[in-house]
Amino acid sequence: MGKARSVEETLLIVGSIAFDSVETPRGSVDMALGGSASYASLAASYLARPQVVAIVGEDFGNEHLTRFEKNGVDTEGIERVRGKTFHWRGRYRDNFKERDTIETCLNVFEGFDPVLPEKYQQTCCVFLGNIDPTLQSAVLDQVSRSEIVAMDTMNFWINTQLKALKQVLRRVDILFINDEEAFQLSGAESVLLAAEEILALGPRYVVIKRGEYGSLLFGPEYRLFVPVVLLPRVVDPTGAGDAFAGGFMGYLSKVKALDRTSMAGALMRGTVMASFAVEAFSIDGLAELEEPAIDHRLKGLENLIDFR
């Protein structure tokens, strides 16, 4: 299972912690632990010591914090305030590619104003989960040393906070985004042109997630592609993108480099952690994994793309 890592391998993660009520063709769960920070931190915990900044309500019991801490996640930055925790309810259609949001209750998340504990301000690797871009910028203002900064975003922020989003894009190294959002942000109609337009906005690299078609990384000197892990059964894809980002950034927090080999390794590990996330509801696919299971899946993915 995940273990505490050294200070040199810490990773700051700022995002949401939520209760998700999800229905898929494989079943359903109600008020299960979710949110971008939950998935990302657990995925990263096998490679780094995640430090989480998020907000929860009075209904968020200590048993949930214990689930994080068992995987070596530092929970000092999780603030508990009066009110209810962010709650999302959604339903996936039969093909798992489309989902309908039935209810979104921001609750205490509506007043989220991330303040980093002092020890978090020294973390050199940062992942800004899918939150308001003005808050993402506010987090970066509090970080005193940052070697690698990555962020996620979504169509809502592209529609409503485009100016603020473009400002924070100039301050990050890596943007994680899915293909539909990439088309929306760039105005382009192909993945290649979308990547070029987004890189012109400021980030050094853009990772475009394409669901079952794998992920593509575009940078100034190279491009990379990694397919998905072939699975016999998908249960719940809700946290796949956040788990991908967590595995990706957990690896970079170890190697602290953005060269081709390091980025390829990050893509591979992000892909593997996303594959575990989709095999169960909530965080159950990521919590307390055994290292040999991760290594086995990583080796299988390497064999899939090695043509030598």
Secondary structure, 3 states (H helix, E strand, C coil): CCCCCCHHHEEEEECCCEEEEEEECCEEEEEEEECHHHHHHHHHCCCCEEEEEEEECCCCCHHHHHHHHHCCCECCCEEECCCCCCEEEEEECCCCCCEEEEEEECHHHHHCCCCCCHHHHHCCEEEECCCCHHHHHHHHHHCCCCCEEEEECCHHHHHHCHHHHHHHHCCCCEEEEEHHHHHHHHCCCCHHHHHHHHHCCCCCEEEEECHHHCEEEECCCCEEEECCCCCCCCCCCCCHHHHHHHHHHHHHHHHCCCCHHHHHHHHHHHHHHHHHHCCCCCCCCCCCCCHHHHHHHHHHHHHHHCCC
